[in-house]
Amino acid sequence: MEITKEELTNIYGGISFSATVLNAITKAISTVYDIGRRIGSSINRLRNGNVC
């Protein structure tokens, strides 16, 4: 059984992610990671007494 082009255009469903959404999610995760790294580094410096 083959699906015609007209039938293919009528198919709905699934999850569609655009490049913009994926880019925004990636940037958000990267930002949270960087903030966590900076906070962790600050805590580590305060514990060890290596404050500028």
PyRosetta script that sets phi, psi and omega in degrees:
from pyrosetta import init, pose_from_sequence

init()
pose = pose_from_sequence("MEITKEELTNIYGGISFSATVLNAITKAISTVYDIGRRIGSSINRLRNGNVC")
pose.set_psi(1, 127.8)
pose.set_omega(1, 178.5)
pose.set_phi(2, -110.2)
pose.set_psi(2, 146.8)
pose.set_omega(2, 178.8)
pose.set_phi(3, -99.4)
pose.set_psi(3, 132.7)
pose.set_omega(3, 179.8)
pose.set_phi(4, -79.2)
pose.set_psi(4, 166.6)
pose.set_omega(4, 178.9)
pose.set_phi(5, -62.1)
pose.set_psi(5, -35.0)
pose.set_omega(5, 179.5)
pose.set_phi(6, -66.7)
pose.set_psi(6, -38.8)
pose.set_omega(6, 177.8)
pose.set_phi(7, -69.7)
pose.set_psi(7, -35.4)
pose.set_omega(7, 178.8)
pose.set_phi(8, -64.7)
pose.set_psi(8, -34.6)
pose.set_omega(8, -179.6)
pose.set_phi(9, -73.3)
pose.set_psi(9, -16.2)
pose.set_omega(9, -178.8)
pose.set_phi(10, -94.8)
pose.set_psi(10, 1.0)
pose.set_omega(10, -178.7)
pose.set_phi(11, -80.9)
pose.set_psi(11, 127.8)
pose.set_omega(11, 178.2)
pose.set_phi(12, -123.1)
pose.set_psi(12, 154.5)
pose.set_omega(12, 174.6)
pose.set_phi(13, 128.2)
pose.set_psi(13, 176.6)
pose.set_omega(13, -178.7)
pose.set_phi(14, 81.4)
pose.set_psi(14, 177.5)
pose.set_omega(14, 179.6)
pose.set_phi(15, -109.7)
pose.set_psi(15, 127.7)
pose.set_omega(15, 177.9)
pose.set_phi(16, -116.5)
pose.set_psi(16, 121.4)
pose.set_omega(16, 176.8)
pose.set_phi(17, -107.5)
pose.set_psi(17, 128.9)
pose.set_omega(17, 175.5)
pose.set_phi(18, -86.9)
pose.set_psi(18, 166.1)
pose.set_omega(18, 179.7)
pose.set_phi(19, -63.6)
pose.set_psi(19, -32.3)
pose.set_omega(19, 179.8)
pose.set_phi(20, -65.3)
pose.set_psi(20, -43.3)
pose.set_omega(20, 179.6)
pose.set_phi(21, -65.4)
pose.set_psi(21, -44.9)
pose.set_omega(21, 179.3)
pose.set_phi(22, -63.3)
pose.set_psi(22, -39.0)
pose.set_omega(22, 178.4)
pose.set_phi(23, -65.0)
pose.set_psi(23, -40.9)
pose.set_omega(23, 179.3)
pose.set_phi(24, -65.6)
pose.set_psi(24, -41.5)
pose.set_omega(24, 178.9)
pose.set_phi(25, -64.2)
pose.set_psi(25, -43.7)
pose.set_omega(25, 179.3)
pose.set_phi(26, -62.7)
pose.set_psi(26, -42.4)
pose.set_omega(26, 179.7)
pose.set_phi(27, -66.3)
pose.set_psi(27, -39.0)
pose.set_omega(27, 178.7)
pose.set_phi(28, -64.1)
pose.set_psi(28, -44.5)
pose.set_omega(28, 179.4)
pose.set_phi(29, -63.8)
pose.set_psi(29, -41.9)
pose.set_omega(29, 179.3)
pose.set_phi(30, -63.1)
pose.set_psi(30, -40.4)
pose.set_omega(30, 179.6)
pose.set_phi(31, -65.3)
pose.set_psi(31, -44.5)
pose.set_omega(31, 178.5)
pose.set_phi(32, -62.5)
pose.set_psi(32, -40.6)
pose.set_omega(32, 178.6)
pose.set_phi(33, -62.8)
pose.set_psi(33, -44.8)
pose.set_omega(33, 179.7)
pose.set_phi(34, -64.3)
pose.set_psi(34, -40.8)
pose.set_omega(34, 177.9)
pose.set_phi(35, -63.1)
pose.set_psi(35, -43.3)
pose.set_omega(35, 177.8)
pose.set_phi(36, -61.9)
pose.set_psi(36, -40.1)
pose.set_omega(36, 178.8)
pose.set_phi(37, -65.3)
pose.set_psi(37, -41.5)
pose.set_omega(37, 179.8)
pose.set_phi(38, -66.4)
pose.set_psi(38, -41.5)
pose.set_omega(38, 178.5)
pose.set_phi(39, -64.9)
pose.set_psi(39, -43.6)
pose.set_omega(39, 178.6)
pose.set_phi(40, -63.0)
pose.set_psi(40, -39.5)
pose.set_omega(40, 178.5)
pose.set_phi(41, -66.3)
pose.set_psi(41, -39.5)
pose.set_omega(41, 178.6)
pose.set_phi(42, -64.9)
pose.set_psi(42, -43.4)
pose.set_omega(42, 178.9)
pose.set_phi(43, -62.8)
pose.set_psi(43, -42.3)
pose.set_omega(43, -179.8)
pose.set_phi(44, -64.6)
pose.set_psi(44, -41.1)
pose.set_omega(44, 178.4)
pose.set_phi(45, -65.7)
pose.set_psi(45, -39.2)
pose.set_omega(45, 178.6)
pose.set_phi(46, -65.8)
pose.set_psi(46, -38.7)
pose.set_omega(46, 179.7)
pose.set_phi(47, -65.5)
pose.set_psi(47, -40.7)
pose.set_omega(47, -176.0)
pose.set_phi(48, -86.7)
pose.set_psi(48, -6.8)
pose.set_omega(48, 178.6)
pose.set_phi(49, 77.7)
pose.set_psi(49, 21.8)
pose.set_omega(49, -179.3)
pose.set_phi(50, -96.5)
pose.set_psi(50, 53.3)
pose.set_omega(50, -178.9)
pose.set_phi(51, -92.4)
pose.set_psi(51, 135.5)
pose.set_omega(51, -178.6)
pose.set_phi(52, -62.2)
pose.dump_pdb("model.pdb")
